[in-house]
Amino acid sequence: MTITWSAILWAGLVATTLAAASFWLFRTSGLTEFSPSTHLGCMFLGNPRLPPTERLGLLLLFALGSTLLAWLYAALQQRMGAISLGGGALL
């Protein structure tokens, strides 16, 4: 079974959106202070308190999560043999 690029991009976009939404929910409810978008933005802009830092981090999070990470996940699934729910849960 082959995986098309559109399926990889769609799965990456959905997974990244769900992860970003869950971190936003945890931050607003006070369960954590961790923000992946702020951490990614701080790699390029030094001050985490600036609004452009969070915006750049969110842009990077969606760009990398929808393309590179999703492609790596699909490549690992194919190397494990068959693409299956069990293999995805194992990863």
ABEGO torsion letter per residue (X at the ends): XBBBAAAAAAAAAAAAAAAAAAAAAAAAAGABABBAAAAAAAAABABAABAAAAAAAAAAAAAAAAAAAAAAAAAAAAAAGBBBAAAAAAX
